[in-house]
Amino acid sequence: MEAAPLPDNEDERLAELLSYDVLDTEAEQLFDDLTTLASQICDTPIALISLIDPDRQWFKSRVGLDAEETSREIAFCSQAMQLVRFAPLIASPVNSQRAKKRRYKR
């Protein structure tokens, strides 16, 4: 699979992400509540709050997926980052050709 190119603002994006000091922190009920709510509202078996660092997609919160992270190269969100700059994103891979090629294990 072809890895997503880095966003034009990658240095700025990573600096902002790291300033939050949230990577590799423990689960938090507020995030888990939001993830559960998103899964229910969107009627999807999997919902994630994911953050993309230089090497991986890390899940701050997850519903319906056991993995705690994936490599950045296979991260659906790496592709979605090409579409927006610093905006909250709810991405649905349902109709994505790229997502159809990948099988996430619950």
C-alpha positions in Angstrom: 0.0 0.0 0.0 1.2 3.5 -0.8 1.9 5.7 2.2 0.2 9.1 2.3 2.5 12.0 1.6 3.3 14.3 4.5 1.0 17.4 4.8 2.6 20.7 3.8 2.2 21.9 7.4 3.7 18.7 9.0 6.2 20.5 11.2 3.6 22.9 12.5 1.0 20.1 13.0 3.5 17.9 14.9 4.6 20.8 17.1 0.9 21.6 18.0 0.2 17.9 18.7 3.2 17.5 20.9 2.3 20.7 22.8 -0.9 19.0 24.1 1.3 16.3 25.8 -1.5 13.7 25.3 0.3 10.9 23.4 0.6 7.7 25.4 -1.6 8.9 28.2 -4.0 6.7 30.1 -7.6 6.3 28.9 -9.9 9.1 30.0 -13.7 8.7 30.6 -14.5 11.9 28.7 -12.8 10.7 25.5 -14.3 7.2 25.9 -17.8 8.7 26.3 -17.3 10.8 23.1 -16.1 7.8 21.2 -19.0 5.7 22.4 -21.4 8.5 21.5 -19.9 8.8 18.0 -20.2 5.1 17.4 -23.9 5.2 18.5 -24.8 8.3 16.5 -23.1 7.1 13.4 -24.3 3.5 13.9 -20.8 2.1 13.3 -19.1 -0.8 15.1 -15.8 1.0 15.3 -15.1 4.6 16.4 -11.8 6.1 17.3 -10.1 9.2 18.5 -6.7 8.9 16.8 -3.7 11.1 16.8 -0.9 10.9 14.2 2.6 11.3 15.4 5.7 10.9 13.1 5.6 7.1 13.1 2.1 5.9 14.1 -1.6 6.5 14.5 -2.2 6.2 18.2 -5.7 5.8 19.6 -6.5 8.0 22.6 -9.9 6.3 22.7 -11.4 3.4 20.8 -14.6 1.4 20.5 -14.8 -1.9 18.6 -11.0 -2.2 18.0 -8.4 -3.9 20.2 -5.3 -2.3 18.6 -3.9 0.6 20.5 -2.0 2.0 17.5 -1.1 1.3 13.9 1.9 2.4 11.8 1.4 5.7 10.2 1.9 4.1 6.8 -1.3 2.2 7.0 -3.3 4.8 8.9 -6.6 5.9 7.2 -6.2 9.2 9.0 -2.9 9.9 7.3 -4.8 10.0 4.0 -7.6 12.2 5.5 -5.1 14.8 6.8 -4.4 15.7 3.2 -8.0 17.1 3.0 -8.0 19.5 6.0 -5.7 21.7 8.0 -6.1 21.8 11.8 -9.8 21.1 11.6 -11.7 18.4 13.6 -12.3 15.5 11.3 -14.9 12.7 11.3 -13.9 10.5 8.4 -16.0 7.6 7.2 -14.1 5.0 5.3 -17.2 3.2 4.3 -17.0 4.2 0.6 -13.2 4.6 0.5 -11.5 2.4 -2.0 -8.4 2.5 0.2 -10.3 1.3 3.2 -11.9 -1.5 1.3 -8.5 -3.0 0.7 -7.7 -3.1 4.4 -9.3 -5.4 7.0 -9.2 -4.1 10.5 -9.6 -6.7 13.1 -11.9 -6.0 16.0 
